[in-house]
C-alpha cells in the first residue's frame, strides 16, 4: 500500500464518513481530473474538504484541486466496497451539530451573564461573595491572604487547562486553517499567471470559507464560557473580601504584600496603573500556574496538524 493509500485508510479509520466524501471527490474529478469546492459543497462538509487538503490527498491543480495518486485512492475506497456515492446530504448538518453548543453550554453562558452583574451591582456581589465564603472562608482562616490567592490561581489554572483541552476541538480548527491556507496559495498562483476567471472563482470560494470562521470562533469560545462561570465567582469573592470599589472589606486584616519593584504595598494600592495589588498578584500567579499545568500535563490548545 502506497503512502497516499495509507493516508486514505487512516482517514476512513478515524471517521467512516470520510469514505463517502472521498467517493464524491473521485466522482466529481473523473472528467478533467480536477475538482473545486463548489462542485462538492452540497454533498460533503467543509470539514471533510479541509481534511482532504490538509492530509495532501487533494493537491493544487491548474484551476482547482487534483486527487493525488488517484489510482491508489480509488483502490482503497473500492476495496472497502464504496462503488457508488452515498447520500451524504446530512453529513454537513451532522458536522454542524457536533460543533454546535449543547443546552448545558448555553445555560453556562446565561450563568456567566448573571454573574457579571456582580461587578457593577453591589447586592449581587455581596450575595455571590457571601455564598462563596462558605467554601473559601475555611481556607482563608488557615492561610494568609496572599497564599489563598496563590491556591485559587493554582486551581483556576488547572481547570482552565483541562476545560480547554477537553472542550476545544483543535482538529476542526486545524481543518479550517488548512483549507484557508490552500485557498490562499491557489489565489497567489492564479494572480501570478493573470487568470481573472480563476481569481473570481477562488474569491467566491474564499468568501464561503470565511463564513465558516464563526464556527471556529465558537469552538474557541466554548471552553471560555465554562472557565468564566467557575472563575468569576472566585474573583467576586476576592472583591468582597478586599472591599473593592469602596465597599465594606470582610478580610479581618487587610495587610499587604512585598512585590518586586513596588516594595511593600497594600492590597488595594494601585501597582500597574489603576490595577490593584491583589489583582496583579492573582494574574501573575494564574498565568504562571496555567503555563506550568499545560507543560506538565502535555495539554495543547493550538490546532493540531
Secondary structure as the mmCIF struct_conf table of DSSP 4:
data_model
#
loop_
_struct_conf.conf_type_id
_struct_conf.id
_struct_conf.beg_label_comp_id
_struct_conf.beg_label_asym_id
_struct_conf.beg_label_seq_id
_struct_conf.end_label_comp_id
_struct_conf.end_label_asym_id
_struct_conf.end_label_seq_id
HELX_RH_AL_P HELX_RH_AL_P1 UNK A 3 UNK A 14
TURN_TY1_P TURN_TY1_P1 UNK A 16 UNK A 16
HELX_RH_AL_P HELX_RH_AL_P2 UNK A 17 UNK A 28
TURN_TY1_P TURN_TY1_P2 UNK A 29 UNK A 32
BEND BEND1 UNK A 33 UNK A 33
STRN STRN1 UNK A 34 UNK A 35
HELX_RH_AL_P HELX_RH_AL_P3 UNK A 37 UNK A 40
TURN_TY1_P TURN_TY1_P3 UNK A 41 UNK A 43
BEND BEND2 UNK A 44 UNK A 44
HELX_RH_AL_P HELX_RH_AL_P4 UNK A 46 UNK A 54
TURN_TY1_P TURN_TY1_P4 UNK A 55 UNK A 56
BEND BEND3 UNK A 57 UNK A 57
STRN STRN2 UNK A 58 UNK A 60
BEND BEND4 UNK A 62 UNK A 64
STRN STRN3 UNK A 65 UNK A 67
TURN_TY1_P TURN_TY1_P5 UNK A 68 UNK A 69
HELX_RH_AL_P HELX_RH_AL_P5 UNK A 70 UNK A 79
TURN_TY1_P TURN_TY1_P6 UNK A 80 UNK A 81
BEND BEND5 UNK A 84 UNK A 84
TURN_TY1_P TURN_TY1_P7 UNK A 89 UNK A 90
HELX_RH_AL_P HELX_RH_AL_P6 UNK A 91 UNK A 99
BEND BEND6 UNK A 100 UNK A 100
HELX_LH_PP_P HELX_LH_PP_P1 UNK A 101 UNK A 102
HELX_RH_AL_P HELX_RH_AL_P7 UNK A 103 UNK A 115
TURN_TY1_P TURN_TY1_P8 UNK A 116 UNK A 116
HELX_RH_AL_P HELX_RH_AL_P8 UNK A 117 UNK A 120
HELX_RH_AL_P HELX_RH_AL_P9 UNK A 122 UNK A 142
BEND BEND7 UNK A 143 UNK A 143
HELX_RH_AL_P HELX_RH_AL_P10 UNK A 145 UNK A 167
HELX_RH_AL_P HELX_RH_AL_P11 UNK A 170 UNK A 192
TURN_TY1_P TURN_TY1_P9 UNK A 193 UNK A 194
HELX_RH_AL_P HELX_RH_AL_P12 UNK A 196 UNK A 211
TURN_TY1_P TURN_TY1_P10 UNK A 212 UNK A 212
HELX_RH_AL_P HELX_RH_AL_P13 UNK A 213 UNK A 242
TURN_TY1_P TURN_TY1_P11 UNK A 243 UNK A 243
HELX_RH_3T_P HELX_RH_3T_P1 UNK A 244 UNK A 246
HELX_LH_PP_P HELX_LH_PP_P2 UNK A 247 UNK A 249
BEND BEND8 UNK A 252 UNK A 252
STRN STRN4 UNK A 256 UNK A 259
TURN_TY1_P TURN_TY1_P12 UNK A 260 UNK A 262
STRN STRN5 UNK A 263 UNK A 266
TURN_TY1_P TURN_TY1_P13 UNK A 267 UNK A 268
BEND BEND9 UNK A 269 UNK A 269
STRN STRN6 UNK A 270 UNK A 272
TURN_TY1_P TURN_TY1_P14 UNK A 273 UNK A 274
STRN STRN7 UNK A 275 UNK A 276
HELX_RH_AL_P HELX_RH_AL_P14 UNK A 277 UNK A 296
TURN_TY1_P TURN_TY1_P15 UNK A 297 UNK A 298
BEND BEND10 UNK A 302 UNK A 302
HELX_LH_PP_P HELX_LH_PP_P3 UNK A 303 UNK A 304
#
